[in-house]
């Protein structure tokens, strides 16, 4: 997978969570994060604010709530 594939996917979907991207590209979330940060710096993608916590639980996977939007 290359940066261009990530851009095309986000442009088509408009928004996607880190977990969705990881599943779609069969890549660990940690490997996607530098590419997403680069796209954010370039102004092509923005990271949406996380939702408010539902409680004191810490069992949720952060990648589900880390959502990126094509600009």
MODELLER restraints for C-alpha pairs under 7 A, 6 or more apart:
rsr = mdl.restraints
at = mdl.atoms
rsr.add(forms.Gaussian(group=physical.xy_distance, feature=features.Distance(at['CA:3:A'], at['CA:35:A']), mean=6.48, stdev=0.5))
rsr.add(forms.Gaussian(group=physical.xy_distance, feature=features.Distance(at['CA:10:A'], at['CA:16:A']), mean=6.81, stdev=0.5))
rsr.add(forms.Gaussian(group=physical.xy_distance, feature=features.Distance(at['CA:10:A'], at['CA:70:A']), mean=5.65, stdev=0.5))
rsr.add(forms.Gaussian(group=physical.xy_distance, feature=features.Distance(at['CA:11:A'], at['CA:70:A']), mean=5.59, stdev=0.5))
rsr.add(forms.Gaussian(group=physical.xy_distance, feature=features.Distance(at['CA:14:A'], at['CA:69:A']), mean=5.59, stdev=0.5))
rsr.add(forms.Gaussian(group=physical.xy_distance, feature=features.Distance(at['CA:14:A'], at['CA:70:A']), mean=5.08, stdev=0.5))
rsr.add(forms.Gaussian(group=physical.xy_distance, feature=features.Distance(at['CA:15:A'], at['CA:67:A']), mean=6.83, stdev=0.5))
rsr.add(forms.Gaussian(group=physical.xy_distance, feature=features.Distance(at['CA:15:A'], at['CA:68:A']), mean=5.54, stdev=0.5))
rsr.add(forms.Gaussian(group=physical.xy_distance, feature=features.Distance(at['CA:15:A'], at['CA:69:A']), mean=4.27, stdev=0.5))
rsr.add(forms.Gaussian(group=physical.xy_distance, feature=features.Distance(at['CA:15:A'], at['CA:70:A']), mean=6.26, stdev=0.5))
rsr.add(forms.Gaussian(group=physical.xy_distance, feature=features.Distance(at['CA:16:A'], at['CA:67:A']), mean=5.58, stdev=0.5))
rsr.add(forms.Gaussian(group=physical.xy_distance, feature=features.Distance(at['CA:16:A'], at['CA:68:A']), mean=5.53, stdev=0.5))
rsr.add(forms.Gaussian(group=physical.xy_distance, feature=features.Distance(at['CA:16:A'], at['CA:69:A']), mean=6.68, stdev=0.5))
rsr.add(forms.Gaussian(group=physical.xy_distance, feature=features.Distance(at['CA:17:A'], at['CA:63:A']), mean=6.61, stdev=0.5))
rsr.add(forms.Gaussian(group=physical.xy_distance, feature=features.Distance(at['CA:17:A'], at['CA:64:A']), mean=5.69, stdev=0.5))
rsr.add(forms.Gaussian(group=physical.xy_distance, feature=features.Distance(at['CA:17:A'], at['CA:65:A']), mean=6.47, stdev=0.5))
rsr.add(forms.Gaussian(group=physical.xy_distance, feature=features.Distance(at['CA:17:A'], at['CA:66:A']), mean=5.45, stdev=0.5))
rsr.add(forms.Gaussian(group=physical.xy_distance, feature=features.Distance(at['CA:17:A'], at['CA:67:A']), mean=4.01, stdev=0.5))
rsr.add(forms.Gaussian(group=physical.xy_distance, feature=features.Distance(at['CA:17:A'], at['CA:68:A']), mean=6.01, stdev=0.5))
rsr.add(forms.Gaussian(group=physical.xy_distance, feature=features.Distance(at['CA:18:A'], at['CA:29:A']), mean=6.38, stdev=0.5))
rsr.add(forms.Gaussian(group=physical.xy_distance, feature=features.Distance(at['CA:18:A'], at['CA:63:A']), mean=4.92, stdev=0.5))
rsr.add(forms.Gaussian(group=physical.xy_distance, feature=features.Distance(at['CA:18:A'], at['CA:64:A']), mean=6.27, stdev=0.5))
rsr.add(forms.Gaussian(group=physical.xy_distance, feature=features.Distance(at['CA:18:A'], at['CA:66:A']), mean=5.62, stdev=0.5))
rsr.add(forms.Gaussian(group=physical.xy_distance, feature=features.Distance(at['CA:18:A'], at['CA:67:A']), mean=6.09, stdev=0.5))
rsr.add(forms.Gaussian(group=physical.xy_distance, feature=features.Distance(at['CA:19:A'], at['CA:29:A']), mean=6.92, stdev=0.5))
rsr.add(forms.Gaussian(group=physical.xy_distance, feature=features.Distance(at['CA:19:A'], at['CA:63:A']), mean=4.86, stdev=0.5))
rsr.add(forms.Gaussian(group=physical.xy_distance, feature=features.Distance(at['CA:19:A'], at['CA:64:A']), mean=5.14, stdev=0.5))
rsr.add(forms.Gaussian(group=physical.xy_distance, feature=features.Distance(at['CA:22:A'], at['CA:28:A']), mean=5.71, stdev=0.5))
rsr.add(forms.Gaussian(group=physical.xy_distance, feature=features.Distance(at['CA:22:A'], at['CA:29:A']), mean=5.40, stdev=0.5))
rsr.add(forms.Gaussian(group=physical.xy_distance, feature=features.Distance(at['CA:39:A'], at['CA:45:A']), mean=5.48, stdev=0.5))
rsr.add(forms.Gaussian(group=physical.xy_distance, feature=features.Distance(at['CA:40:A'], at['CA:46:A']), mean=5.38, stdev=0.5))
rsr.add(forms.Gaussian(group=physical.xy_distance, feature=features.Distance(at['CA:44:A'], at['CA:70:A']), mean=6.18, stdev=0.5))
rsr.add(forms.Gaussian(group=physical.xy_distance, feature=features.Distance(at['CA:44:A'], at['CA:71:A']), mean=5.24, stdev=0.5))
rsr.add(forms.Gaussian(group=physical.xy_distance, feature=features.Distance(at['CA:45:A'], at['CA:68:A']), mean=6.51, stdev=0.5))
rsr.add(forms.Gaussian(group=physical.xy_distance, feature=features.Distance(at['CA:45:A'], at['CA:69:A']), mean=5.49, stdev=0.5))
rsr.add(forms.Gaussian(group=physical.xy_distance, feature=features.Distance(at['CA:45:A'], at['CA:70:A']), mean=4.61, stdev=0.5))
rsr.add(forms.Gaussian(group=physical.xy_distance, feature=features.Distance(at['CA:45:A'], at['CA:71:A']), mean=5.21, stdev=0.5))
rsr.add(forms.Gaussian(group=physical.xy_distance, feature=features.Distance(at['CA:46:A'], at['CA:68:A']), mean=5.64, stdev=0.5))
rsr.add(forms.Gaussian(group=physical.xy_distance, feature=features.Distance(at['CA:46:A'], at['CA:69:A']), mean=5.32, stdev=0.5))
rsr.add(forms.Gaussian(group=physical.xy_distance, feature=features.Distance(at['CA:46:A'], at['CA:70:A']), mean=6.64, stdev=0.5))
rsr.add(forms.Gaussian(group=physical.xy_distance, feature=features.Distance(at['CA:46:A'], at['CA:71:A']), mean=6.71, stdev=0.5))
rsr.add(forms.Gaussian(group=physical.xy_distance, feature=features.Distance(at['CA:47:A'], at['CA:67:A']), mean=5.86, stdev=0.5))
rsr.add(forms.Gaussian(group=physical.xy_distance, feature=features.Distance(at['CA:47:A'], at['CA:68:A']), mean=4.46, stdev=0.5))
rsr.add(forms.Gaussian(group=physical.xy_distance, feature=features.Distance(at['CA:47:A'], at['CA:69:A']), mean=6.30, stdev=0.5))
rsr.add(forms.Gaussian(group=physical.xy_distance, feature=features.Distance(at['CA:48:A'], at['CA:67:A']), mean=5.54, stdev=0.5))
rsr.add(forms.Gaussian(group=physical.xy_distance, feature=features.Distance(at['CA:48:A'], at['CA:68:A']), mean=5.82, stdev=0.5))
rsr.add(forms.Gaussian(group=physical.xy_distance, feature=features.Distance(at['CA:48:A'], at['CA:69:A']), mean=6.85, stdev=0.5))
rsr.add(forms.Gaussian(group=physical.xy_distance, feature=features.Distance(at['CA:50:A'], at['CA:65:A']), mean=5.89, stdev=0.5))
rsr.add(forms.Gaussian(group=physical.xy_distance, feature=features.Distance(at['CA:50:A'], at['CA:66:A']), mean=6.41, stdev=0.5))
